[in-house]
Amino acid sequence: MQKKLTITIHEEVYAGLHDVIGRRNISQFIESLIRPHVIDKDLEAAYCQMSQDQAREAEALAWIEGTLGEITDESRRSVVGELRTRRGRRNTKTKTGSNRQ
């Protein structure tokens, strides 16, 4: 996600950025200069390394899919199951002829 940032710089610096980097590339240029100083390199490297581990990614995907199955399981009386049950009750009333518009 990107955030908008307003900064104040000398007009000569802005003109140089505009001439050298280009009008639509200034934000990306500044971010590439600042990022190494404000983002934890070890954390970024760790996330990159984790994403390369195919077995770990497969395990994470299986876990996520299993969790989604639990959420939609009506026999567990989950919120989703309750909503489906109530919606079903409402639909049976409209089918009996009490449909007002």
C-alpha positions, 0 to 999 in steps of 0.5 A: 500500500502506498501513502502520499507524502508532501516534502519541501525541497529547494527549487534547484533540487526539484529542478534537478530531480525533474531534469535528471530523474523525470517527472513521473519517477521522482517518488520511486527514486526517493523511495529507493534511496530511503528504503535501505535506511528505514526498512529492516534488512534482516526482516526483508531477507527473512521474508524473501527466504521464507517465500522460496521454501516450497514445503513451508508455503504448501503447509501454510496454504493447507493451513489456510484452506483448513481454517476456511473450512472451519469457518464455513462449517455449519455443524459447528454453529459458526457465524456463517452457518447461523447466517445461512440458517436464518437466511434460509428461514427468511426465504421459506417465508417469502416462498409461501406467498407473503412477498410484499413489494 
